[in-house]
Amino acid sequence: MNQTPKTVTRVQTGVRIERRILKVLKTIAAEKEIGLGDLLEGIVLHAFEGKQPFSPETIEMISEAKNLFGLDLSAADAHKLHEADEA
């Protein structure tokens, strides 16, 4: 399945993200030897199609990185987070 790469236009964006999530994402990107933007694009494209973006091996590595960085958030916490200075 060798597809021709598609041409895209990328834009620079300033996105705020929880710091431990960012550390885990950077760890995944480094492990995969890809940029953070490429990783995020891949995750989103998989999510748009209802597909799992990670292999079982990568999910294990994510679990280890979450433990390393103290990331105790889960999908159940999505849309329920607030800034520390908002408390």
N, CA, C and O of each residue as an XYZ file, in Angstrom:
348
protein
N       0.845     -1.175      0.000
C       0.000      0.000      0.000
C       0.891      1.240      0.000
O       1.065      1.885      1.034
N       1.440      1.563     -1.133
C       2.347      2.687     -1.283
C       1.605      3.841     -1.934
O       1.411      3.862     -3.150
N       1.189      4.805     -1.111
C       0.426      5.929     -1.615
C       1.334      7.122     -1.862
O       2.353      7.297     -1.194
N       0.945      7.939     -2.833
C       1.659      9.168     -3.101
C       1.377     10.160     -1.971
O       0.221     10.357     -1.597
N       2.418     10.783     -1.429
C       2.185     11.767     -0.367
C       1.284     12.899     -0.856
O       1.380     13.328     -2.005
N       0.412     13.373      0.025
C      -0.487     14.471     -0.315
C       0.134     15.784      0.142
O       0.769     15.850      1.195
N      -0.053     16.811     -0.649
C       0.451     18.134     -0.315
C      -0.550     18.842      0.583
O      -1.747     18.860      0.296
N      -0.065     19.417      1.656
C      -0.916     20.132      2.613
C      -0.327     21.514      2.880
O       0.832     21.777      2.558
N      -1.121     22.376      3.461
C      -0.659     23.685      3.917
C      -0.759     23.686      5.436
O      -1.846     23.535      5.993
N       0.360     23.855      6.091
C       0.372     23.864      7.549
C       0.445     25.302      8.048
O       1.010     26.177      7.392
N      -0.140     25.527      9.221
C      -0.117     26.844      9.842
C       0.470     26.727     11.243
O       0.329     25.699     11.905
N       1.122     27.782     11.678
C       1.648     27.837     13.044
C       0.502     28.224     13.966
O      -0.281     29.119     13.648
N       0.403     27.552     15.106
C      -0.672     27.842     16.039
C      -0.144     27.851     17.460
O       0.825     27.165     17.785
N      -0.781     28.620     18.279
C      -0.425     28.628     19.696
C      -1.512     27.895     20.460
O      -2.610     28.418     20.651
N      -1.206     26.690     20.894
C      -2.185     25.859     21.576
C      -1.733     25.658     23.017
O      -0.575     25.321     23.264
N      -2.632     25.862     23.959
C      -2.326     25.604     25.366
C      -2.713     24.159     25.668
O      -3.776     23.684     25.269
N      -1.816     23.471     26.386
C      -2.050     22.066     26.692
C      -1.457     21.758     28.067
O      -0.453     22.352     28.461
N      -2.060     20.856     28.774
C      -1.582     20.475     30.100
C      -0.137     19.977     29.994
O       0.192     19.183     29.113
N       0.712     20.449     30.897
C       2.152     20.222     30.736
C       2.546     18.750     30.769
O       3.446     18.347     30.032
N       1.895     17.929     31.607
C       2.265     16.506     31.665
C       1.827     15.785     30.396
O       2.513     14.879     29.923
N       0.683     16.189     29.845
C       0.252     15.613     28.563
C       1.277     15.939     27.492
O       1.638     15.081     26.686
N       1.745     17.181     27.483
C       2.749     17.585     26.497
C       4.030     16.771     26.648
O       4.627     16.371     25.649
N       4.457     16.521     27.878
C       5.671     15.721     28.095
C       5.504     14.311     27.537
O       6.422     13.768     26.923
N       4.333     13.722     27.753
C       4.083     12.379     27.222
C       4.064     12.419     25.693
O       4.645     11.549     25.044
N       3.404     13.418     25.120
C       3.360     13.531     23.659
C       4.760     13.705     23.073
O       5.086     13.098     22.053
N       5.581     14.525     23.711
C       6.956     14.709     23.234
C       7.754     13.412     23.334
O       8.591     13.128     22.477
N       7.496     12.630     24.376
C       8.167     11.338     24.532
C       7.784     10.394     23.394
O       8.642      9.720     22.824
N       6.493     10.350     23.068
C       6.031      9.499     21.959
C       6.680      9.950     20.658
O       7.202      9.132     19.901
N       6.645     11.256     20.400
C       7.216     11.787     19.157
C       8.704     11.452     19.056
O       9.183     11.054     17.995
N       9.424     11.612     20.150
C      10.854     11.296     20.141
C      11.081      9.817     19.869
O      11.963      9.448     19.093
N      10.281      8.971     20.511
C      10.408      7.523     20.309
C      10.144      7.138     18.860
O      10.800      6.252     18.313
N       9.180      7.811     18.246
C       8.805      7.525     16.848
C       9.674      8.281     15.845
O       9.571      8.071     14.637
N      10.537      9.170     16.365
C      11.409     10.005     15.530
C      10.608     10.838     14.531
O      10.935     10.906     13.346
N       9.547     11.472     15.045
C       8.733     12.386     14.252
C       8.525     13.662     15.058
O       8.754     13.691     16.267
N       8.095     14.702     14.383
C       7.817     15.953     15.068
C       6.515     15.884     15.845
O       5.649     15.056     15.561
N       6.389     16.761     16.826
C       5.179     16.811     17.634
C       3.951     17.108     16.771
O       2.896     16.504     16.967
N       4.081     18.024     15.831
C       2.963     18.347     14.938
C       2.523     17.149     14.119
O       1.326     16.910     13.959
N       3.483     16.394     13.597
C       3.154     15.189     12.828
C       2.426     14.166     13.693
O       1.475     13.523     13.247
N       2.884     14.025     14.935
C       2.229     13.099     15.857
C       0.779     13.525     16.096
O      -0.137     12.706     16.013
N       0.580     14.805     16.390
C      -0.778     15.294     16.653
C      -1.678     15.130     15.429
O      -2.837     14.739     15.559
N      -1.148     15.428     14.244
C      -1.943     15.226     13.020
C      -2.363     13.768     12.887
O      -3.514     13.478     12.558
N      -1.438     12.859     13.140
C      -1.756     11.434     13.043
C      -2.814     11.007     14.037
O      -3.731     10.263     13.690
N      -2.693     11.474     15.280
C      -3.689     11.141     16.305
C      -5.061     11.646     15.894
O      -6.051     10.920     15.984
N      -5.119     12.891     15.444
C      -6.405     13.493     15.060
C      -7.008     12.780     13.857
O      -8.206     12.494     13.853
N      -6.212     12.488     12.843
C      -6.746     11.808     11.663
C      -7.293     10.432     12.017
O      -8.332     10.026     11.496
N      -6.609      9.715     12.893
C      -7.131      8.427     13.366
C      -8.440      8.623     14.128
O      -9.405      7.891     13.909
N      -8.472      9.614     15.025
C      -9.682      9.875     15.821
C     -10.864     10.244     14.925
O     -11.990      9.816     15.177
N     -10.617     11.029     13.889
C     -11.690     11.420     12.965
C     -12.350     10.207     12.322
O     -13.524     10.262     11.957
N     -11.609      9.114     12.181
C     -12.139      7.890     11.573
C     -12.503      6.841     12.615
O     -12.850      5.712     12.267
N     -12.426      7.208     13.891
C     -12.760      6.269     14.956
C     -11.768      5.138     15.083
O     -12.121      4.048     15.533
N     -10.513      5.385     14.687
C      -9.479      4.351     14.732
C      -8.516      4.590     15.888
O      -8.295      5.730     16.297
N      -7.950      3.521     16.406
C      -6.941      3.574     17.456
C      -5.630      4.047     16.810
O      -5.155      3.419     15.864
N      -5.037      5.146     17.309
C      -3.816      5.643     16.679
C      -2.540      4.926     17.114
O      -1.492      5.119     16.498
N      -2.604      4.097     18.169
C      -1.387      3.520     18.716
C      -1.435      1.996     18.749
O      -2.482      1.391     18.978
N      -0.273      1.396     18.513
C      -0.122     -0.053     18.620
C      -0.091     -0.432     20.096
O       0.113      0.432     20.949
N      -0.290     -1.712     20.410
C      -0.188     -2.142     21.813
C       1.180     -1.802     22.435
O       1.259     -1.463     23.616
N       2.243     -1.893     21.643
C       3.578     -1.570     22.150
C       3.677     -0.087     22.510
O       4.259      0.270     23.535
N       3.112      0.770     21.669
C       3.149      2.207     21.943
C       2.278      2.538     23.143
O       2.635      3.407     23.940
N       1.152      1.872     23.289
C       0.290      2.101     24.452
C       1.033      1.744     25.740
O       0.882      2.432     26.749
N       1.822      0.694     25.715
C       2.634      0.327     26.886
C       3.659      1.418     27.181
O       3.857      1.788     28.338
N       4.310      1.932     26.140
C       5.288      3.011     26.307
C       4.610      4.261     26.849
O       5.195      4.964     27.673
N       3.394      4.556     26.408
C       2.632      5.700     26.903
C       2.333      5.523     28.386
O       2.447      6.471     29.162
N       1.954      4.320     28.777
C       1.675      4.043     30.187
C       2.904      4.308     31.049
O       2.798      4.887     32.130
N       4.056      3.886     30.572
C       5.307      4.123     31.304
C       5.622      5.612     31.382
O       6.049      6.102     32.427
N       5.413      6.339     30.275
C       5.674      7.778     30.267
C       4.700      8.510     31.188
O       5.089      9.453     31.877
N       3.435      8.082     31.204
C       2.455      8.691     32.111
C       2.895      8.518     33.566
O       2.805      9.455     34.360
N       3.363      7.337     33.908
C       3.859      7.091     35.268
C       5.075      7.954     35.571
O       5.168      8.541     36.649
N       6.003      8.034     34.631
C       7.224      8.813     34.797
C       6.913     10.281     35.079
O       7.539     10.898     35.940
N       5.935     10.841     34.345
C       5.616     12.261     34.473
C       4.448     12.544     35.414
O       4.013     13.690     35.529
N       3.935     11.513     36.090
C       2.857     11.713     37.053
C       1.544     12.124     36.422
O       0.751     12.834     37.041
N       1.304     11.683     35.191
C       0.059     12.029     34.498
C      -1.042     11.080     34.961
O      -1.080      9.911     34.578
N      -1.931     11.606     35.788
C      -3.017     10.795     36.342
C      -4.372     11.126     35.722
O      -5.407     10.714     36.244
N      -4.376     11.861     34.620
C      -5.622     12.210     33.935
C      -6.027     11.086     32.993
O      -5.184     10.351     32.479
N      -7.345     10.966     32.776
C      -7.858      9.960     31.842
C      -8.888     10.621     30.929
O      -9.191     11.805     31.072
N      -9.414      9.851     30.002
C     -10.435     10.371     29.088
C     -11.651     10.881     29.857
O     -12.330     11.801     29.401
N     -11.927     10.298     31.008
C     -13.065     10.750     31.823
C     -12.872     12.183     32.317
O     -13.846     12.861     32.645
N     -11.622     12.648     32.371
C     -11.334     14.005     32.826
C     -11.460     15.053     31.711
O     -11.469     16.253     31.983
N     -11.555     14.600     30.475
C     -11.637     15.533     29.346
C     -12.817     16.478     29.526
O     -13.893     16.082     29.975
N     -12.591     17.718     29.170
C     -13.609     18.777     29.229
C     -14.013     19.131     30.660
O     -14.978     19.868     30.860
N     -13.293     18.618     31.654
C     -13.590     18.921     33.056
C     -12.376     19.537     33.763
O     -12.368     19.648     34.989
N     -11.365     19.935     33.007
C     -10.141     20.474     33.586
C     -10.256     21.989     33.735
O     -10.946     22.647     32.957
N      -9.584     22.526     34.729
C      -9.507     23.969     34.885
C      -8.091     24.347     35.288
O      -7.348     23.530     35.833
N      -7.727     25.586     35.017
C      -6.378     26.070     35.322
C      -6.162     26.101     36.834
O      -7.100     26.354     37.589
N      -4.946     25.848     37.273
C      -4.613     25.847     38.695
C      -4.940     27.187     39.341
O      -5.374     27.226     40.492
N      -4.737     28.288     38.616
C      -5.020     29.596     39.203
C      -6.499     29.957     39.175
O      -6.874     31.028     39.652
N      -7.351     29.086     38.626
C      -8.793     29.303     38.606
C      -9.469     28.720     39.834
O     -10.632     29.012     40.112
N      -8.728     27.888     40.571
C      -9.331     27.185     41.720
C      -9.746     28.124     42.826
O     -10.264     27.680     43.850
